[in-house]
Amino acid sequence: MTDAATRPMMQNDLASAALGMIVERDEPGLAVVSMRVREDMTNGFRITHGGLVFALADTAFAIACNEDDNVTVAAGADITFLKSTVAGQTLTATAVRRTRSGRTGLYDVSVVDEHGDPVAEFRGRSLTTNRSSVE
């Protein structure tokens, strides 16, 4: 893991840790997170559960939009699934800030498989709170 692993936000993120997510890159407005798909992450059709693809994208989004000491949360998000994957594959989510104005932001997250093939596209809308992440 990179420096994001030392952030309290990620130290306390038990869900991402349980899913085996690895923070590859953490910069203001940019994050890359990967996850190897396990058997227990598949649905009844033995393909990766869509909720777990969403969780990966959401984690990258959360890292990218928490750019300063103010807690930033999701105001909403949408995902489009483009390709199914199976256990044993590695998914990588890259989140990029599109715009940030006042307390709101817009971030795009692309999820790809180990071959770079698109798996999903996620768009997240953020809201920066008045709460400090260093409290």
Salt bridges, closest charged atoms under 4 A:
ASP26 OD1 - ARG7 NH2 2.57
GLU27 OE2 - ARG25 NE 2.76
GLU39 OE1 - ARG46 NH2 2.70
ASP40 OD1 - ARG38 NE 2.89
GLU67 OE2 - ARG97 NE 2.81
GLU67 OE1 - ARG100 NH1 3.51
ASP68 OD2 - ARG100 NH2 2.98
ASP78 OD2 - ARG125 NH1 3.04
ASP108 OD2 - ARG98 NE 2.85
ASP108 OD1 - ARG123 NE 2.58
ASP113 OD2 - LYS83 NZ 2.61
GLU114 OE2 - HIS115 NE2 3.53
ASP117 OD2 - LYS83 NZ 3.14
